[in-house]
Amino acid sequence: MKKIALLALLVCLGAMASQAQRIVIVDTKYILGKMPEYTEAQKKLDQTSQQWQKEIDDKQEALNKMYKDFEAEQVMLSEDLKKKREDELYNKEKEVRDLQRKRFGFEGDLFKKRQELVKPIQDKVYNAIQKMAFNRMYDIILDKSEGITVIFADPKLDKSEDILRELGIK
């Protein structure tokens, strides 16, 4: 009787173990940090960013000088000249803001450069993770580098359609 109970317990444990999800954690920031091509891409991005920032700083410095000159000369200027100089200052200020937005704004030049240099390396890491997940039959892979993020999940675990059916949504 004890053997049957023990055998039944082992069968139940085996069934539960076969249903258990295999979850692993990776640190993509650590992985990328160990890749020489990523380090090189980051250096290029930093250099480019510094060049663009210097360009903006130089234009801002010229704008500041224009403001100081205007403040000093404003008393002696006619209304027409004053208006003309104010318009020049406004246009120069707009030019600096536009350049800053073009270089560093949302989907600006820096974003595009990062996509060009870093994204292929990140894709390479993602593909390696996905390959490992399929080969080792992992169900979920979490990335701990920037908080916990799911970077791979076996599609069979997605129960969104079941929830929609439960809610009566098709």
Secondary structure, 3 states (H helix, E strand, C coil): CHHHHHHHHHHHHHHHHHHCCCEEEECHHHHHHCCHHHHHHHHHHHHHHHHHHHHHHHHHHHHHHHHHHHHHHHHHCCHHHHHHHHHHHHHHHHHHHHHHHHHHCCCCHHHHHHHHHCHHHHHHHHHHHHHHHHHCCCCEEEECCCCCEEEEECHHHCCHHHHHHHCCCC
